[in-house]
């Protein structure tokens, strides 16, 4: 997946896959980025899991989503859902 920056707000925008949607109004999003190893020059997948706010509880596991950085919403939640692309579409 990829990482981009929004011009106006300066907040990061990431694309990832929902790995868990069992919490109320919260989803876990896995973001995968490819990094080149400094010594061996082989590309490695690095993954991060972010908690994001899903106001409508509309996401399911496996959906591709776009999330944006926001103010802290809870102890671990600092991202907000922007777009949802269902896995079957």
C-alpha positions as CSV (number, residue, x, y, z in Angstrom):
1,X,0.0,0.0,0.0
2,X,1.1,3.6,-0.1
3,X,1.6,6.8,1.9
4,X,0.7,10.3,0.8
5,X,0.5,13.7,2.4
6,X,-2.5,16.0,2.3
7,X,-1.4,19.5,1.1
8,X,-3.7,21.7,3.2
9,X,-3.7,20.1,6.6
10,X,-0.3,18.5,6.6
11,X,-1.8,15.3,8.1
12,X,-0.7,12.0,6.7
13,X,-3.0,9.9,4.6
14,X,-2.5,6.1,4.4
15,X,-4.0,3.2,2.5
16,X,-4.4,-0.2,4.1
17,X,-6.5,-3.2,4.8
18,X,-8.9,-3.7,7.7
19,X,-7.6,-6.6,9.9
20,X,-10.2,-6.3,12.7
21,X,-13.6,-4.6,13.0
22,X,-14.8,-6.1,16.2
23,X,-14.6,-3.0,18.3
24,X,-17.4,-0.4,18.5
25,X,-16.6,2.5,16.1
26,X,-13.0,1.4,15.8
27,X,-11.1,-0.6,13.2
28,X,-7.6,-1.9,13.0
29,X,-5.9,-1.1,9.7
30,X,-2.7,-2.8,8.5
31,X,-0.5,-0.6,6.4
32,X,2.3,-2.4,4.4
33,X,5.3,-0.5,3.0
34,X,8.2,-1.9,1.1
35,X,11.7,-0.9,2.3
36,X,15.1,-1.8,0.8
37,X,17.5,-3.5,3.2
38,X,20.6,-1.3,3.6
39,X,23.1,-4.1,3.4
40,X,21.5,-6.8,1.3
41,X,19.5,-4.6,-1.1
42,X,16.5,-6.9,-0.9
43,X,13.0,-5.4,-0.6
44,X,11.3,-6.2,2.7
45,X,7.6,-5.7,3.6
46,X,7.2,-3.7,6.8
47,X,3.8,-3.6,8.4
48,X,2.2,-1.3,11.0
49,X,-1.3,-1.6,12.5
50,X,-3.2,1.6,13.3
51,X,-6.5,2.0,15.1
52,X,-8.9,4.2,13.2
53,X,-12.3,5.8,14.0
54,X,-15.2,4.3,12.0
55,X,-18.2,6.4,12.9
56,X,-20.8,4.3,11.1
57,X,-19.3,0.8,11.9
58,X,-19.4,0.3,8.1
59,X,-16.1,-1.6,7.6
60,X,-15.5,-5.3,7.7
61,X,-12.3,-7.3,7.9
62,X,-10.6,-7.4,4.5
63,X,-11.9,-4.0,3.2
64,X,-9.3,-1.6,1.7
65,X,-9.6,1.8,3.4
66,X,-8.0,5.2,3.4
67,X,-7.3,6.7,6.8
68,X,-6.1,10.2,7.8
69,X,-4.2,11.3,10.9
70,X,-6.2,13.3,13.5
71,X,-6.1,14.4,17.0
72,X,-6.0,11.7,19.7
73,X,-9.4,10.2,20.0
74,X,-8.5,7.7,22.7
75,X,-5.4,6.1,24.2
76,X,-4.4,4.3,21.0
77,X,-6.7,5.8,18.3
78,X,-5.2,8.7,16.3
79,X,-6.6,8.0,12.8
80,X,-10.0,8.6,11.1
81,X,-11.6,6.6,8.3
82,X,-11.9,8.7,5.0
83,X,-12.8,6.1,2.3
84,X,-13.9,2.5,2.2
85,X,-13.5,0.1,-0.7
86,X,-15.3,-3.2,-0.1
87,X,-13.2,-6.3,-0.7
88,X,-15.8,-7.7,-3.3
89,X,-16.0,-4.5,-5.3
